[in-house]
């Protein structure tokens, strides 16, 4: 019996690349999307520009199920994702898994929540996953300070965060895409143990043999750094807003949803640091 063709939006990203690997391991066909130009669209790779909508129709051709996420750098996630939900509805997909972010449902007016509601009302079988802050941020977004100064530089206070490993998010998404067991439910995804940024620094220090510390900075310093790195002002303001919620302790809550869905406990901070230690050497 032929297995479903699954559209994975953001397939080159942290979650999407691992999700694609897991699906292929299980014998599913994956159609990956990329915002970069491709010489020629194929059944396994298509160009999709979520800013302009270019490539949406072709991306969905022959697709049975889909995974959606909004690319980083854009504060209006609704504008990015709504056209995908509309196309999925038009084609009557068997299942859509949408990734937003923990806290997205705190207000009905946020861009993420608006697209969640649109999917919930679409009539399609769906799941919504809302992960907490990624552990992988420390080997991507925040890596410069760690490498160059031996410091995690963030306005996070001493707040604890139930960081989640992106590999666990991908495992959850793979299970939801290949099973109807949890249809039409939403899940907040977290790690098992809340830790503060000083504990993250200690874990990285232990595996690398380097002295890594956490240094709290002012929000204005983070903003200046993000703008200098080329991030748009509205997205920078969005990151500062959710960092403020983190600092106030809203990101410490834990759930058992990773284990409930996948049957496995989330990766620990120690396991993450060991697996990614080459990033900081």
N, C-alpha and C positions, 0 to 999 in steps of 0.2 A: 504494500500500500504506500503510495507516494505521500511523503510528509509535507507539511505546510511550508509555504514560502513566507518568511518573516522579514518585514521591512524594519531595519534598525537605523533610526535617525541619530546622527552623532556617533557613527560606528568607529571613528578613529579616536574618540575620547576615552577618558579613564574608565567609565562604566560601559560605554558602547562597545569598546574593543573586547573587553572580557565577556560581555554578553554574547557577542558574535561568536567568540571561540566556544563558549559553552553550548550554544545552539548547534553549531556545526559538529561538535563532538557527539551530540545526540542524533545526528543524521538529518537535521533540518537545513533547508536552503536559506541562505541569508542574503538579502539585498541591502548592501551598505550604502549610506549616502555620504557625500562629501561636499563641502562648500567650495572646494578647490576645483579648478577646471580639470576635466578628464578628456583624454583624446577621443574616446568614444564610449558612450554609455553601454553597459552590458547588463546581463541578468543579475550579476553579483555586485556591481558598483555603478552608481548613478550620481550625477551632479545635482545638487539640490541647494538652492539659495533661499533660505527662509526669510530673508529681508525683502527680496523682490517677488518671491513666490515662483521663481523660475525653476522648472523641473518637477513640480509637484505631480502633475498628471502622469508623467513618464515613470516617476518613482513608484507609483501605486499599481502600475500595470501587472496584473496577475498575482497580486499580493493577497495572502490569506489573513495574516495577522500583522500587528505593528507595535513598535516601541517608540514612544515620543519623548524627547526632552528638549529644553530650550538651550541654545548655545550660550556660553558665557559671554558677557560683554553687552547684553541687551536688557534693559530694565523693564521693557514692555513685553513680558513673556506671552501675554495674550495675543499680541499681534503676530508673534512667531508661530504659535501653536494652534490657534483657532482654525486657520486654513487646513491644517492637517486633520483635525477632528472632522471638519466639514467634508473633506475628501473621503475619509474613512467611512463616514455615514453614507455618502453618496454611493460608495461601492459595496456597502454592506459587509464590512470585514467581520470575521468570526470573533476577533478579540483585539482590544487595544489596551496596552499598558502605558500609562502616563507617569512620568517622574516629575514631581515638582520639588518642594522642599518642606521640611518640618516647620510648622507654623503658618503654612500657606492658607490654612482654613481658619485662621484667627479672625479674619474679616472677609465679608462677602465681596468686598470691593477691590481686593488686590488683583493684579493681572493673573497671577497663578490660580487664584481661587475662581476667577471668572471662567478660565478654560476648564478647570475641574468640573464646574457646574454644567458647562456645555457638553462635556463628555458624559456626565451622569444622566443628562436628559436626552442623549442622542439615540437611545434605544439599542445601542451596541452593548455586547458583553465587554466589561472593562475591569481594570484595577487601577487604582491610584496609589503610588508609593511616594512617601515624603521622607527622604533621608535627612539625617542631621548633618552637621559639618563633617566633611571627609577627612580621614587620616591622611589621605594622599595629598592634601593641600600642603603638607610639610615637605614633600619632595617635588612640588610644582610651584604653586603660587608664593609660598613663603620661603622658598629655598635660598634666595639670594642672600638674605641676612645670615642664614645658617652657614653657608659656605664662606662668605666674605668676612663676617664679623664673629661667627660662632654664637649668634644670638637669634632667638625668635623674637621679632620686634612687632608687637601688636598691642592695641588698646583693649586688652581682654580682662584686665584686673586679675583677681584670683579665682574667677568663676570656674566651676567644673563643667565639663562638656562630655556628653556621651558620644564621642567621635565614632563614626562608622567607617569600616574599610570598604572601599568601592567594590572590592571583589564580592563582598556579601550582598551589596545592592544588586550586582549583576546576577548572582545566584538566585536571589528572590525573583528578579524579573524573568529569568529563564524558567523558573518553576511556574510562575503565573501565566506565562505565554504558552506553556505546553500542558496546562491542566485547567480544568473547569472547576476545580474544588473550591476555589475562593472567589468565584466570579462576583463582580459588582460590589466589591468591598474596597476600602481604603486602609492603608497601613502606614503608620509612622515607623521609620526604621532607625534604630540606634545600636551602638555597641552595648556591651554588658555592664561596663564599669566606667562611671564618670571620672574624668581626670582633669587636672588643670594644666596650663601650658608649661609650668615648671616641671611637672611629671613627664610631659612629652619630651622636654629638653633633656631630662635625665635619662630617658629611655634611648634617645639618639646618642647621647654621650656614651652610654654603656656599650652599645654595639660598635661604635666607630672608634672608641678610644680617644675621642676629642672632647674638649670641654665646651659643651653647648649649654647656654643659659637662656632663660626667658627674661626679657626686659620690657616692661610696660612702657608704651609710648602714648602720646596724646593722639586723639582721633585726627587732628589736623595734620600730624606728621604722616599718618597712614594715607590720608587723602592726597597729600602732596606727592607721595611716592607712587600711588596708583595713577594719578594724572600724568606724572612724568613717564610712567611705563606705557602711556598711550590709551588708558581706559577712558571711555566717554564719561562726562561729568555725571549724567543721570545714573549710569551703572555704578560709578564710584559712590554716589550718594546712597544708592540702594545697599551696597556692601557695608557702608558705615552704619546705616540704619540697623541692619541685622546683626552687625558686630555689637551694636549697643544693646540689643536684646540678649546676646550671648553674655555680655559683661554683667547684665542684671540677673543672670542665673537661669534664664529661660531655656537654655540648651542642655541642662543637666538631666532632664527626665530620661528614663529608660523604658523600653518595651521589650517584650519577648517575641516580637513578630518575626525576626530573622529565623530563630529556631523553630517557631510554629510552622513557618512556611517551608523551610528547607530541611528541617530535621537536624541542623547543625548549629552550634553556638557561634556567635560572631567571632571574627579574629580579635585577638587581644592587642593592646598597644605594643607589648613586647614582641609578639609575632610579626606585627607590621614593621617595627623598627628593624628586626633581624632580616626580614625579606627585602627591605628597601635600603639597606645600609650602604650599598654601592652609590646611591644617589648623593650621599653627603661626604664621600671620601675625596 
